[in-house]
Amino acid sequence: MSVHFREIQLPPNPSQRLPEKIKNAGYFAPTSKPNIPEVKEISLRRITEIIADIHSDRADSITPLEWTYCLWAKAEWDIKKPARSPEISQAIWVVAHNNPRLKQQLLWRLALHHSHQLENAKNSNVPTLDRALVECFADFANTAIGTDALPVQIIKILTRDSSDYELAKLSWQYLKTPRELLEKAQLPAYIPIVDRAQAHLAGIFAKNQVTDLSGVEWLLRCLKEMPPAQQVAAVEELLVKISSDILKNQRPKLVEWVRDEYYPKLQLVSAPARESLIRWIGALNYSYFQKTIDLVARMLRLSDAEIKQLEERRDFWANYSDRLQRVRLLLPQSSASAIGYQLQFDVDILPEEGALPTEVCIFQFEDYCAIEFFRGTGAEIRLIPRSKESDRLLFVKKELSIKRIRKLGGEVHDRVFMWQSSCEKWLKQKKILPNEGTKSFQGMSQYYGKYDATNGLRMPEPQEQKEREVLLKKWQKEMESLS
């Protein structure tokens, strides 16, 4: 069997197809050299020549590259000239005062040197300083001022036994993460002590009871820089150590971050930390409701009776704050406009449908969503069993109206005279219980507010109960008109 290949046809020689102008250009030779700067040959001097300039106060003649070579080669020169080593080392530090490049190299290498000492690194390819230059640093440190103070302070910390904790404290004082702090000082920011210092930051935050915005933002930056395992340990420490007044001043920003990052992965933290996180989230959610109530009561033109009714609701739900998994606030445009910039959290706008305007708060519990109508006709609370669809409608759907919410149905409870004890028992039937350890309800008299986990709140006296029943019938008629 024979195989025949087709003959390959190559294109004509490219030179034969060049345009005429390109052909002609090839006949012209340049009449002058291109204007390219000439680079002179760099000759690196020997270490002995550089040392001679240092000794003779001719440091200005030493180039940056020669200084780099000097710091690298000086250790070997010291071996040959041990008697002169301290004098030359001290002279180099003196020159560094007025030579920023040299100073940065010295401090950078010195930080690496002490980092290696901390880690007991015997073999390393990273160049460090010879012993004589290390020993002469003390004289430089004693006269360091201005921008030199921070790197000197950090290098001194690297020589101490508790260096990682000391670096963490300095990080807090400067409100810089440990890595940001070393970068600010123009020192190597990825040495191992930085990771170890991060382990102390949560404890320092908790110990100092930090509440201002700059301190909270500092901690959040620190947390974001930590590797996953270290971040989990830090969050665990925060959750366990910060158990009271978590919402003081700017701390809600911390709670919001921990909620967003760790509520979906509660399994990563211990049982006590999980309980604390749930309390944090509940306290944060309740704070949104409380602040809205306070703003509505203060900024809108309400009667004393309306204000009292709002305050009763605010105080009642304070006893259930730990149970609040999520909250959504809806305000009519008139209320949102009156409150304005004082709203420091997200709210949604309710369309005003002709009826008396009202604000609405939706609470999410374990098995139910509670819908609280602040004002207007009805002004009730509704309980709707949770499902994927109801959660979507109440917390995801952007546009909600009063009519749409009431059409969801659910069970309804009043807010008329002495409603608290009846409402507490109603919620208990749905397994919605007050906060663990509750002994008395906020906002109620000592007599009626006393709470017992078995019996609940004290019911109204007979005369008060009669008065309540009269008002309750009137309220029920109002609710019928809404259906």
C-alpha positions in Angstrom: 0.0 0.0 0.0 1.5 3.4 -1.0 0.5 6.8 0.5 0.7 10.0 -1.6 1.0 13.4 0.1 -0.2 16.6 -1.6 2.6 19.0 -2.5 2.9 21.9 -0.1 2.7 25.3 -1.6 4.6 27.9 0.4 3.7 31.6 0.1 6.1 33.8 -1.8 9.1 35.3 0.0 7.7 38.0 2.3 10.5 40.4 1.3 9.1 40.3 -2.3 5.7 41.5 -1.1 6.8 44.5 1.0 5.1 47.8 0.1 7.3 50.2 -1.8 7.7 52.7 1.0 8.9 50.0 3.4 11.5 48.8 0.8 12.8 52.3 0.4 13.1 52.9 4.1 15.6 50.0 4.3 18.1 52.0 2.2 18.4 54.8 4.8 21.0 54.4 7.5 20.7 56.5 10.8 22.9 59.5 10.7 23.0 59.9 14.5 22.8 57.7 17.6 19.4 57.3 19.3 18.9 59.5 22.3 19.2 56.7 24.9 21.0 57.6 28.2 24.1 55.7 28.8 24.3 53.7 32.0 27.7 53.8 33.7 29.1 50.6 35.0 28.5 50.3 38.8 31.5 49.2 40.7 30.8 48.0 44.3 33.6 48.9 46.7 35.0 46.5 49.2 33.8 46.5 52.8 37.2 47.9 54.0 36.7 51.0 51.8 33.2 51.5 53.1 34.3 51.1 56.7 37.1 53.6 56.0 34.6 56.2 54.9 32.5 55.6 58.0 35.6 56.0 60.2 36.6 59.2 58.5 33.2 60.8 58.7 32.7 60.5 54.9 29.4 58.6 55.2 27.9 61.0 52.5 30.0 59.3 49.9 28.5 55.8 50.6 25.7 54.9 48.2 22.4 53.1 49.4 23.6 49.9 47.6 26.9 50.1 49.5 25.1 50.5 52.8 23.1 47.4 52.1 26.3 45.5 51.3 27.9 46.9 54.4 25.2 45.6 56.7 25.4 42.2 55.0 29.2 41.9 55.1 30.0 43.6 58.4 29.6 40.4 60.4 32.5 38.8 58.6 34.6 42.0 58.9 33.9 42.0 62.7 35.5 38.6 62.9 38.7 40.0 61.4 38.6 43.3 63.3 36.9 42.6 66.7 38.6 45.5 68.5 37.2 48.1 66.0 33.7 46.5 65.7 32.0 48.5 68.6 33.3 51.8 67.4 32.2 51.3 63.7 28.9 49.9 64.8 28.2 52.9 67.0 29.2 55.2 64.1 26.8 53.5 61.8 23.9 54.1 64.2 25.0 57.8 64.5 24.9 58.1 60.7 21.4 56.5 60.7 19.9 59.4 62.6 20.1 61.5 59.5 19.9 58.8 56.8 16.3 57.5 56.5 17.2 54.6 54.2 20.0 53.3 56.4 17.9 53.8 59.5 15.0 51.8 58.0 17.3 49.0 57.0 18.8 48.8 60.4 15.5 48.8 62.3 14.0 46.3 59.8 16.9 43.9 60.2 17.0 44.4 64.0 13.3 43.5 64.2 13.9 40.3 62.1 16.9 39.5 64.4 14.8 39.6 67.6 12.0 37.8 65.9 14.3 35.0 65.0 15.6 35.0 68.6 12.0 34.7 69.8 11.3 31.7 67.5 14.7 30.1 68.3 15.4 30.0 64.5 19.0 28.8 64.2 19.1 28.7 60.4 17.5 31.3 58.2 18.2 32.8 54.8 16.9 36.2 55.9 19.8 38.6 56.6 19.9 40.1 60.0 22.3 42.3 62.0 25.6 41.3 63.4 25.9 41.3 67.1 27.8 44.5 67.5 25.1 46.5 65.7 22.5 44.8 67.8 24.3 45.8 71.0 24.7 49.5 69.9 21.0 49.9 69.3 20.5 51.0 72.9 22.4 54.3 72.3 20.2 55.0 69.3 17.0 54.1 71.2 17.9 56.6 74.0 17.9 59.5 71.6 15.0 58.4 69.3 12.3 61.0 68.8 9.4 61.7 66.5 8.6 58.9 64.1 11.5 56.8 65.4 9.7 56.4 68.8 7.2 53.7 67.6 9.7 51.3 65.9 12.0 51.7 68.8 9.2 50.8 71.2 8.2 47.8 69.2 11.8 46.5 68.9 12.2 46.8 72.7 9.0 44.8 73.1 10.4 42.0 70.9 13.2 41.5 73.5 10.8 40.9 76.4 9.4 37.6 77.7 5.7 38.7 77.3 6.3 40.2 74.0 3.1 39.0 72.3 0.9 40.4 75.1 2.9 43.7 75.2 2.5 44.1 71.4 -1.3 43.4 71.7 -1.5 46.2 74.4 0.4 48.6 72.1 -1.9 47.7 69.3 -4.9 48.7 71.5 -3.2 51.9 72.6 -2.6 53.0 68.9 -6.0 51.5 67.7 -4.1 49.6 65.0 -4.2 45.9 64.4 -0.8 44.3 65.2 0.0 44.1 61.5 -1.1 47.7 60.9 1.1 48.8 63.8 4.2 47.2 62.4 3.4 48.6 58.9 3.1 52.0 60.4 6.5 51.6 62.1 7.9 50.3 58.8 8.9 47.0 60.3 8.3 43.5 59.0 4.6 42.9 59.5 4.4 39.2 58.9 6.6 37.9 61.7 5.2 35.2 64.0 4.7 37.4 67.0 1.9 39.2 65.1 -0.2 36.1 65.0 0.5 35.4 68.7 -0.4 39.0 69.7 -3.8 38.6 67.9 -4.7 35.9 70.5 -4.8 38.6 73.3 -6.9 41.2 71.5 -10.4 40.0 72.5 -9.3 39.7 76.1 -8.0 43.3 76.1 -11.2 44.6 74.5 -13.3 42.9 77.2 -11.1 43.9 80.1 -11.1 47.6 79.1 -14.9 47.6 78.6 -14.4 49.3 75.2 -17.6 51.0 73.9 -16.4 53.9 71.7 -16.7 53.8 68.0 -13.0 53.8 67.3 -12.4 51.0 69.8 -15.1 48.8 68.3 -13.9 49.4 64.8 -10.4 48.5 65.9 -11.6 45.2 67.2 -13.6 44.4 64.0 -10.5 45.0 61.9 -8.5 42.8 64.2 -11.1 40.0 63.9 -11.1 40.2 60.1 -7.3 39.8 60.0 -7.3 36.7 62.1 -7.1 33.2 60.5 -10.4 31.2 61.0 -9.4 29.1 64.1 -8.0 32.2 65.9 -11.1 34.2 65.0 -13.4 31.5 66.4 -11.4 31.5 69.7 -11.6 35.3 69.9 -15.3 35.4 69.3 -15.7 32.7 71.9 -13.8 34.8 74.4 -15.9 37.9 73.6 -19.2 36.0 74.0 -18.2 34.5 77.3 -16.6 37.6 78.9 -18.9 40.3 77.7 -22.2 39.3 79.3 -23.7 42.6 80.4 -24.5 45.9 78.8 -23.5 44.6 75.4 -25.3 47.4 73.6 -23.6 50.3 75.4 -22.7 53.1 73.0 -21.1 51.7 69.8 -21.1 48.0 70.6 -24.1 47.2 68.4 -21.7 47.3 65.5 -19.8 44.4 67.1 -23.0 42.5 67.8 -24.2 42.9 64.2 -20.9 41.6 62.9 -20.9 38.5 65.2 -24.5 37.9 64.4 -23.9 38.0 60.6 -20.8 35.9 60.8 -21.6 33.3 63.5 -25.3 32.9 63.9 -25.4 30.7 60.8 -22.6 28.6 62.2 -23.4 28.4 65.9 -21.9 24.9 66.0 -18.4 26.4 65.9 -18.7 27.8 69.5 -19.3 26.2 72.8 -22.8 25.9 74.5 -22.2 28.9 76.9 -21.0 31.0 73.9 -24.1 30.0 71.9 -26.4 31.1 74.7 -24.5 34.4 75.0 -24.7 35.0 71.3 -28.5 34.4 71.3 -28.8 36.9 74.1 -26.6 39.4 72.2 -28.8 39.0 69.1 -32.0 39.3 71.2 -30.7 42.4 73.0 -29.8 44.0 69.6 -33.2 43.2 68.1 -35.0 44.6 71.1 -32.9 47.7 71.0 -34.2 48.5 67.5 -37.8 48.1 68.7 -37.1 50.2 71.9 -35.5 53.0 70.1 -38.3 53.2 67.5 -40.9 53.3 70.3 -39.0 56.1 72.0 -38.6 58.1 68.8 -42.3 57.7 67.9 -43.3 58.8 71.4 -41.0 61.8 71.4 -41.2 63.0 67.8 -44.9 62.5 66.9 -47.7 64.6 68.3 -49.4 61.9 70.4 -51.7 62.0 73.4 -50.6 61.0 76.8 -52.7 57.9 76.6 -51.0 56.9 73.3 -47.6 57.5 74.7 -48.4 55.4 77.8 -49.6 52.6 75.5 -46.4 52.6 73.5 -44.3 52.6 76.7 -46.2 49.6 78.0 -45.4 47.6 74.9 -41.8 48.7 75.0 -41.4 47.5 78.6 -43.4 44.3 78.1 -41.2 43.0 75.3 -38.0 43.8 77.3 -38.9 40.7 79.3 -38.6 38.6 76.2 -35.5 40.1 74.6 -33.5 36.9 74.7 -36.0 35.1 72.6 -36.0 37.6 69.7 -34.3 36.0 66.7 -35.0 38.7 64.2 -37.0 42.0 64.0 -38.4 44.1 61.2 -39.7 47.6 61.6 -42.2 49.2 59.2 -43.1 52.9 59.5 -45.6 55.0 57.5 -43.9 57.8 55.6 -45.3 60.4 57.9 -43.6 58.8 60.9 -40.3 58.2 59.0 -40.2 61.8 57.9 -40.9 63.1 61.4 -38.1 61.0 62.9 -35.7 61.5 60.1 -32.0 61.1 60.5 -32.4 59.9 64.1 -33.1 56.4 62.8 -29.7 54.8 62.9 -31.0 51.4 61.6 -32.9 50.1 58.7 -36.7 50.5 58.5 -39.2 49.9 55.7 -42.0 52.2 54.6 -45.6 51.2 55.0 -48.1 52.6 52.5 -50.7 54.8 54.1 -54.0 53.4 52.9 -56.4 56.0 54.2 -56.8 54.6 57.7 -55.1 56.0 60.8 -51.4 55.5 60.3 -49.5 53.0 62.5 -46.0 51.7 63.0 -45.5 47.9 62.9 -42.9 45.7 64.4 -42.5 42.1 63.4 -40.7 39.8 65.9 -39.4 36.4 65.0 -39.5 33.7 67.7 -38.6 30.0 67.6 -42.0 28.9 66.2 -44.0 32.0 65.7 -43.8 35.5 64.3 -45.4 38.2 66.5 -46.7 41.3 64.8 -47.2 44.4 67.0 -49.3 47.3 65.7 -48.3 50.4 67.6 -51.3 52.6 67.1 -54.6 53.2 65.3 -57.8 51.0 65.2 -57.1 47.6 66.7 -53.6 48.2 67.8 -53.3 44.5 68.4 -50.6 41.9 68.5 -50.9 38.9 66.2 -49.1 35.5 66.3 -48.6 33.7 63.1 -47.0 30.2 63.0 -43.7 30.2 61.2 -43.2 28.6 57.8 -40.9 29.3 54.9 -43.7 31.2 53.2 -44.7 33.4 56.2 -41.0 34.1 56.9 -40.6 35.2 53.3 -43.6 37.4 53.4 -42.8 39.0 56.7 -39.0 39.4 56.5 -38.0 39.2 52.8 -40.9 40.7 50.8 -40.1 44.4 50.3 -43.6 45.8 50.0 -46.0 45.1 52.9 -49.2 46.9 53.8 -51.4 46.8 56.9 -54.1 45.0 55.0 -51.7 42.4 53.6 -50.4 41.7 57.1 -53.8 41.3 58.7 -54.9 39.0 55.8 -52.3 36.5 57.0 -54.6 35.8 59.9 -53.1 34.2 63.0 -54.3 34.6 66.6 -54.9 38.0 68.0 -54.5 39.5 71.4 -55.6 42.9 72.7 -53.8 45.8 74.2 -56.6 47.2 76.3 -56.6 47.9 80.1 -54.3 45.5 82.1 -53.5 43.3 79.1 -50.1 42.1 80.3 -51.0 39.1 82.5 -53.4 37.8 79.9 -50.8 38.2 77.1 -48.1 36.5 79.1 -50.3 33.4 79.6 -51.3 33.5 75.9 -47.6 33.6 74.9 -46.8 30.8 77.3 -49.3 28.5 75.6 -47.3 29.0 72.4 -44.1 28.2 74.4 -42.9 31.8 74.2 -41.4 32.4 77.6 -39.8 35.4 79.3 -36.0 35.6 79.7 -34.4 33.0 81.8 -34.2 34.2 85.5 -37.0 36.8 85.2 -38.5 37.5 88.6 -40.5 40.6 87.8 -41.8 42.3 84.6 -40.4 45.6 83.6 -42.8 48.5 83.5 -45.3 47.0 85.9 -46.1 47.7 89.5 -44.4 45.5 92.1 -47.7 43.9 92.9 -48.8 42.9 89.4 -45.3 42.6 87.9 -44.1 39.8 90.2 -43.4 36.8 87.9 -43.4 33.1 88.8 -42.2 30.6 86.2 -45.1 28.3 87.1 -48.0 30.6 87.7 -46.9 33.6 85.5 -48.1 37.1 86.3 -50.8 37.9 88.8 -54.2 38.4 87.1 -56.2 41.6 87.7 -58.4 41.9 90.8 -62.2 41.2 90.2 -63.1 44.9 89.9 -60.3 45.6 87.5 -61.2 42.5 85.5 -64.7 43.7 85.0 -63.4 47.0 83.7 -61.1 45.2 81.4 -64.0 43.0 80.0 -66.0 46.1 79.1 -63.1 47.6 77.2 -62.3 44.3 75.6 -65.8 44.0 74.1 -65.4 47.4 72.6 -62.0 46.4 71.1 -63.5 43.2 69.7 -66.1 45.3 67.7 -63.3 47.5 66.4 -61.4 44.4 65.2 -64.5 43.1 63.4 -64.7 46.3 61.5 -61.1 45.7 60.2 -61.9 42.2 58.8 
